[in-house]
Amino acid sequence: MGLVQGLGEFLPISSSAHLVLVPWLFKWQDPGLTFDVALHLGTLVAVVAYFWRDWWNLFTGALSRGPSEEKRLFWYLVLATIPGALAGKLLEEYAETTFRNPALIAVMLIIMGVILLWADRRGAKMIGINQAGLGRCFMIGLSQALAIIPGVSRSGITMSVGLMSGLTREATARFSFLLSTPIIFGAAVLKLPEVLAGGVDTGFLVGTLVSAVVGFISIGFLMRLVRKRSYLPFVWYRFALGAVVLAVVFLRWKGFM
């Protein structure tokens, strides 16, 4: 599960979908949303470790007196985080129940695959992260609220909207990763009491460590990939996984599995 989280959090394939689907496909007991959030601690470590220089510059820029690109980007990230945080708080009950339906997840995997494909092919890809205005950043943040539904993918939807607004692939990926830091941190802090109440054992620690290491590698892989190639491999993966899940849903409904 740590491996699944580390790969899925930063690649546009939806980690939350995989954290639901893997136990469902193998008929394991679903560990629930609290354990999913616990695994996010590992990917939080990964994104902070990879972008620590960026965050250092953003924090120092925000505390400086004069205007700067870092100060502007810092406050844009703060504002862009608000919609996702509100959605997570207001829809928490649905996130733990209704939204974890495999058929719904499969449909969202396919729909978001179509959106990502369209955005990657039609986006202008001319604007760097420092040229992104408040409107673009807020729209990307607003789209992040949809990631409460497994299958949408936080990175997938934010990258898609970024591409639609004219940002380059590298700029959308960097902004998406920076935007993930406060939202993952907030979710982890809110669920931490439940995680600690459930007990921290060796399996928990191993899962968190694996998600951190694999998440760090995944970020580096995607940042290198988007400089030269498109998001098409992730689109085809989404289509294939969605089709497999729908097939399994149908076969289990008919009593064949």
N, C-alpha and C positions, 0 to 999 in steps of 0.2 A: 504493500500500500504506500510505503514511503517512496518507492521507485515510481509508482503511478503518479503520485502527487508532484514529485520533482520534475517529471517529464511534462505533465499536463498543465501545470500552473503557468508556465511561460510560453509554451508552444500553443498556437491558437486551436486547440482541440478540446478544451474544457476539462480541467482537472476534477471539478465537482461531478461531472458526468461519469468520469471513469471511476471515481471513488464510490459511486452508487452501482455502476454496472459490473465492476469486477466481482464484488461479493454476490451480486444477483446472478451473473452468468455461471459462477462456480458453486452456487447454492451455499455460500458461506453466510453466517449471520451478519446482517448489516450493522457495522459498528456505530452508525448514526452520525449526525451532524457535528456533535461535540468532538468526536475523534477526528473527523475531517478537519475541523478548525485547528485541532492540536497539531496535525501534520503540517498545517500552514506555518507553524512556528519555524519549521525547518526551511521552508521557502522564503520566509521573512529574513532569516539569517543569510540566505543565498543572495537575495536582491540587495540587501544592505552591504554585504561584503563586495559584491561586484560593482556597485555604484557609490561606494563610500566617498570617493573624491567628489562626485557630482553633488551628493548631499552635503558634504562639508562646504563646498562653494555656495550652495543654495542657502544654507543656514547663516554663513558668514555674510553673504550678500544681503539677506533679509535683515540682519542686525546692523548693517552699515547705515550711515546717515544719508548718503547721496543716492540718487537713482542708479540702477544697474540692471543688466539683463537677468542676473541671478535673482535679484529681489523680485523683479516682475514675474519670473517663472515660478518662484517659490509660492507667491500668493495666488497665481493661477492654479497651481496644483492644489492648494488649500481649498479654493472655491470649487474646483472640479471634483474633489473628494466628497463634497456634501451630498449630492444626489444618491450616490452609491451607499453612503452611510445611512441615509434616511430609509432607502429601500430595504436595506438589510434589517433595520430595526422594525419597520412597519410590517414586513412580510416574513418575519422570522418563523412564525408558526407554519406558514405554507411551505417555506424552504425545508422544514423538517418533515413534512408529510406529503402534501399534494404534488409538489414540484419534484419529488424523488420517484415519480412514476416512470418506469423504463420506456414505455411507449412515447410519452411526452418528450423524454430526453432524446430518443431516436429522431423524432420529428424535428426537434430544435437543432440537432447536429446537422441534419440535411439542409434545413432552411438557412442556418448560419453559414454553411458551406457555400450556398448559392450567393449569399450577400458578400462573403469574403472574396469569392471569385470575381464578382462584378466590380467590387471596389478596387481590387488589385489591377484589373484590366482597364478600368475607366478613369481611375484617379490621375490627376495631373502630375503628382510626385515632383513638385518644384519648390516647395517651401520647407525650410529647415526649422528645427525646434525653436530657435531663438526668434524666428519671424512669426511664429504662431500667436495670434492675438487672443484676447480674452474670449471672444465668441467661439472660436474654434476649440479652445481648451475646455470651455464649459460644456459644449456639445459632446465632446469626447467623454467628459465626466458624467454627463447625463446618460449617455448610452451605457455606461458601466453599471447603472442601476438594473439593467436587464439581465446582468450576469447572475442575479439571484436565482434564475432558472437554470438548473444544470443542463448542459448541452449548448448553451449560448456561448460561453467562454468569455471571461473578463478580458483576456488579452485579445481574443478574436474580434469582439465587438468594438473595443476601443481602437484597435488597429484598422478595422474596416472604416469606421467613421473618420479616423485620421486620414486615411487614403482618400476617402470621398471629399474631404475638405481641402485636398491639394498637398498635404504633407508628403515628404519622401518616405519610402519604406523604413529607412533607418531612423528618421525622426519619429514616425509613429511608434516604432518598437521601443525607442528610448523613452518617449513620453509615457507609453503604456506601462513600462516597467517601473518608472518613477512613481506613477500614479498608483501602482499596486502596493507600494510600501505603506502608506498610511491606512489604507483600507484593510490590508492583512493584519497590520498591527492592532487596529481597533477591534477587529473581530476576535483576534487572539486574546486580547485583554478582557473582553466581555465574557468569553467562554472559559478563561483560565480558572476561575473558582470551581466550575463543573469538572474540568479536567483534573484538577488536584483532588477534588472530592472522590473521583473515580479511582484514584491511585495511579502512581507513575511507576511502571515496572520496566523490565528490560526490553520487552517488545515495543513499548512506547518510545523509549530512548533510541532504539535501533531505527524505528520508523522515522523519527524526527531527524536523526543524523543522515540517513540515506536521502531523505527528501532535500536536505540542505546541500549535500554534495552533488546530487543529480540535478537539482535546480540551478546551481552555479554553472554546471557544464551546459545545461540547456540554454541559459541566457547567452553564454558565449557562442554557442552553436548558431542560435537564431540571429544574433547581431552580425555574424560573419555571413550567414546565408542571405540575408536581405540586401546586402550590398551588391550581390551579383545575380540572385535568382528571385523568382516569384514565390507566392504562397501556394501555388498549385498542388504540391505534394500533400499539404495539410487539407486542402479541399477534397481531394480524392479519398484521403483517409476518413474524413468525416462522412462522405457518401457511403463508403464501404461499411464502416462501423454502424451507421444508422440503419442500413439495409439488413445487416446481420442481426441487430437487436430486434427489429420489427419481425424478422423471420422467426426468431426464438420466441418472441411474444405470441405469435400465431400458433406455433407448434405446441407450446405449453398450454395455450387455451384449448387446443384440440386434444390435449392429453397425450401427445407423442413424446414429450420430454419430461 
